Amino acid sequence: MGGVPLSIDAEIMATIRYKDVGIRALSACVPRDVVYNKDLGYLIPEEAIQKTIDSIGVRERRIAAEGVCASDLAYRAAMQLMADNQIEPDSIDVLLFMSQTADYRIPATAPLLQDRLGLPTDTLAMDVSLGCSGYVFALSAAYAYASLPDVRRVLLLDGETFSKIVNRKDTVDWPLYGDAATATLVEKGDFGESVFILRSDGSGRDAVIIRDGMRNPVTAASLVERKNENGDIHNGLEVYMDGMDVFNFAMKRVPKTIRELSEVSGTPLDAVDWLVFHQANRFMTDFFVKKLRFDPEKVPYCIDRYGNTSSTSIPLTMASELYGRLKDGDRLVMAGFGAGLSWGVAGLQMQGCRISPVIEY
């Protein structure tokens, strides 16, 4: 039987441990349409394009076609996972859908995916919404459910179509973001201890924000494009990111929290086989690696081909870069950070995780 998740450490709050649950399978789906950053001459001066590509590390991105939502990509990732692993729909007890780009404001998307995937009506289906740290938080929730005695399997779907909420004249965000979705199957088994550290700081809420919606009601003015102090253009229903605020926050929090994870889990960093970062931008995460004095050969990247896919970037990196490379017993650390502000790290010992090849839609 799986252990009940424990709330731990007085000094390091929001530290959670799980035992005898883990990731059994992983799949990913990306849009077929490719957008190349070398073609951004309409947005960025030609002489600055290569410098931008080198700095953020994004050569190309996948952009969902009109009418294709995050749930459509997640559905296909889930179907691939279920087919590759002979997973019967009625063996899934919990369905979690992590996204900031859900199909509707109401209803939640998870019940729609429950119906579409043919899962039983007694499936617990629930949406989770957070920033680019979202996969780590949602994975902890999946582990918690899977730890319960009567839960056999948890299907965690994570999908983002940020292309629908980013202005294509925004020189900070448009060259950065791509669309994707992943499916993660969590279940009981012969897994070692997993440790999660989950944290938040709402005082930084303005660093990444869509301003209009509830607190600022949507009006006709919400659709009016405005130029901010950096010269970037967006309206009140599109995402705004203060890149420097996010950079400073991540530099202060992420490496420190990874070191804390190493201490509380008893796993030295040099014993970690894979360090998987949220694919924020290459300059930032390369700096983390240097600050941690970690072997860069053990840090997989897919940002060059898929861009920053927000909360889905960690499992997408695992699916695209660790397919055929992940071995039983490998120790993996994942680190997500972003809007909220929020950040989470997790240390997992992988066992019997079957990764499917990335598919296109």
N, C-alpha and C positions, 0 to 999 in steps of 0.2 A: 504494500500500500504506500502511496506517496505521503511524504511528511506535510504537515500543515505549515504554511509560510509563517515565519517568525519575524516579528518586529524586534530589532536588536539594539544595539550599541548606544549608550547614552551620549558618547562623544561624537559619533558619526550617525546622525539621524537619517531616517528613511533608508536604512540598510536592511535588505531582506534576503533571506536564505531559503533555498528550496533543495530538496533531495528526492531522488528517484523519479523526477520528471525531466523531460528534455525535448529537443527538436528531433523529430523522426524524419521529416521530409521538408523540402523547400523547392519552390518553383518561382518563375518570374515571367512576366509578359510585358513587352514594350511595343509602342506603336511602330508601324512599318515606315512611316514618313520620317525622313531624316532632314534636319536643318543644319547647315554648315555655318559656323561662325566666320569663316573667311568671306562669306557673302554679306556681311553686315556693313558694307560701305555706306549704305544709306543712313546708318545710325552712328557709326564711329568713323572718324577720319581714317582713310586708307593706311596712312603711315602708323596708326596706332593699333590696327587690328591684330597684328601678330603679337604685339606686346600684351594686349588684352588676353589673347588665347594662352600665351605662355604664363601669365600671372594667375588666371583663374583655373587653367588646366583643362578648359573645355574646347575641344575641337569640333564636336558635333553633338546634336541632341535629337531625341525622338519626340515628336509633337503629335498629339492625338488629333485625328480628323474631326471635322465638325460633326457634332452629334455623338461622338464617342466620349463616354465619361470614365472616371476612375473605376467605377463598378464593372464596366464592360471589360476592362483589362484584368481586374481582379477575378472576375468570373472565369476568364480563360486560363489564368494562372491556376485557379482552384481545380478546374476540370483537368488540366494537365497533371497536376499533383495526384489527383484521385485516380486517374487512369494509369499513371506510371507506377503507383503503389498499391493498386487493387483495393482502394478505400471505398467501402460501401457507404452511401449517404446516411443510412440509419445508424452508422457507428459513430457519428459526430454528435456530441452532446451540446457543444458551445461553439457559436460562430461570433467572432469579433471582427469588426470592420474599422480599421484605423484610417482616417482621412481628414484633411481640411477642405477637401473639394467633393463633398458628398453630392449625391444626385439632386436632393431637395433639401430645403430648410426643414420641412415636415413632409413626409415621414422620414424616419431614420432609414439608412440604406441597408443595414444588416438584414432586416426582415425581408427586404426585396431579394437579396442574394440567397437567403434561406430558401425562398420559394423557387427561385431560378435554378438553384443547384439541386433541387429535389430533396432537401433535407426535411426530416419530419417536423410537424408543427409543434412538437414539444421540445424542439431545439431552442436553447437560450441564444437569442440573436441580439447583439447590442453594438452600437456605434461608439467609437472612442475618437476624440479629437484633441490633438496637441500639435506642437510645432515639429521641427526637424528632429527632435528627440523622441518623437512619438513611438517609433518602433520599439525602443528599449522599454518604455513604460508599458506599452500594450503587451509586449512579450512577457513582462512580469505578471500582468493580469492573467495572461493565458496560462502561465505556470501555476498561478494561484488556483484557478479553476481546475486545472488538471490534477492538482494535489488532493482534491476532494474525493472522498471514497466512491461516490456514485457517478463520477465523470470519467468516461473512457478517453475521449479525444476532444481536443480543442483545435478548431481551424481559425487561424489568425490571417485575415486578409488585410493588406496594406496597399492602398492605391492613391496616387496623386496625379491630377492633371492641372499643374500650376499654369500651363499655357493659357488657361481660361481666365485666370485672375491676374495676369501680368500684362502691363501695357507694352506693346511692341515698339514703343518709342522710349522706353525706360532703359537708359544705357547701363544701369547697374544690374537690373534683374533679368531683362530679356536675354542677354547673352549667356546667362547662368543656368536657368531652370529648364528641365525636361520633364517628360511624363513617363510613368511606369506603374506597375503593380506587382505585388508578390503574394504568394501563399505559403504559410508556415504551418505544419502540422505538429502539435505538441501533445505528448501522451506520456503515460507512466512507463517506466522501464529501468534498466540497469544503468542509470546515469549517476555520476558523482554529484557533489554539491555545486549548486549555482549560486552566485552572489550578485545582487543588484544594489547599486546606490542610485537613488532617484532624488533629484532636488529641483527647487524652483525659486525664482526671485521676481515676483510680479512688479517690483519697482521699475523694471526695465521693459514694461509692456509696450512702450512706444517705439522700440527698436525695430520690431517687425509687426506691422499692423495693417488691417483693412479697417478704415475708420467708420464707415457708414454701415448701418444695419439696425441695431437696437438702441444702444445708448445715444448714438447720433442717427436719428431716423432717416430712411432713404427718401430723398426728394428729387425733383428734377435736377437740382444742383449737384446731386451725387454723380451724375453722368457727365458733368462738365470736366474736361481735361484741364489740369493745372500744372504749371511748371514749378518745381520746388527750388530750394536754395542751391541745389547742385545742378540744376538745369534739366533734371529728369522729369518726364511727363507721366502722370497717372491721374485717374479719377478716384472718387471716394469709394468705389466698389472694387478697386484693384489694390494689390499688395504694395505696401511701401516698406523698404528696408533701409535702415541707416547702417551701411556696411561697416563703418568704423566702430560704431557702438557694439555691433555683433562681434567684430574682430577682437576688441578689447575685452569683452565679456568672456569669450571663449578662451582667450589666452590666459586669463586669470583663473578660470574655473576648471577647464578640461584636463590639462596635464596633472594638476594637483589632485583631482578626483581619481584619475587613473592610478596614481601612486597610492592613494588611500585604499582603493580596491585591492591593490597588490598586498598591502599590509593586512587588511581584514580577512582576505581569502588565504593568506599564507603562501601565495604564489609569486615568486620573484619575477620581475618583468622579463628577465632573460630566459625564463622557462616558458613564456608565452609563445605559442606557435604562430598565431595570427592576431594582428591588431587591426580591427575594422572600424574605420571612422565614418561618421556621416560625411558624405561627399560634398562638403560646403564649398571650398575652393582649394586648389592644390597648394597654393602658397601658404595658406593657413595650416593645413594638416602636415605639410612638410616641416613647418616650424615646430609643431607639436612633437614630431618624431625626433627632431634634433634636441629639443628641450628635454625629452625623456631619455635621450641617448639609446634609442631603440633601433634595432636592425631594420633598415628601410626595405630589405628584401622580404620581410614578413608583414609588410603593410600593403594590402591589395588596393588597387584603384580601378574604378570604371568611369570616373568623372569625365575622362577624355572623350568617351563615346556616348555617354548618356546624360551628362550634365548633372546638376544638382536636382535630384528627384525628391527632395524634401524627406518626409518620414520614411519613404520606401528605399532610400539610398543604401542603408546598411544591408538589408536582405538582398537587394539587387546586386550589390558588390559581392556578397557571398555566392549568389547563384552564378554570376558571370565569371568571377575570378577564382572561385574555389571548386568549381565543377571539375571532378577528376583529380583534385589535389588534396581535398580534405580527408584526413585519415582518422580512424578510430583512436581515441585517446588524445587527439589534438586539443590543446588549451587555446581558447579563443576569447579575446576581449573585444567588446563592441562599445563605442562611445558616440552618443547622439547629443545634439545641442541646438538650441534655436529659440523660436518665438515663445514668449511666456513672461520672462525668459525662463527656460527650463533646460536641464541637462541630466543625462543618465548614463551610467556605465554598467556593464555586466561582464562577469567572468564565468565562462561556461566550459565544461569538458565535454567535447563532442563524442558521441558514440552512436554508430549506426545511422548517421544522417544521410539520407539519399537525396542528392541534388539533381534536379532535372535540367536539361539544357534550356537556356532562355529562348522563349518563343516570341514571334511577332504577330501583331494583329493590325 
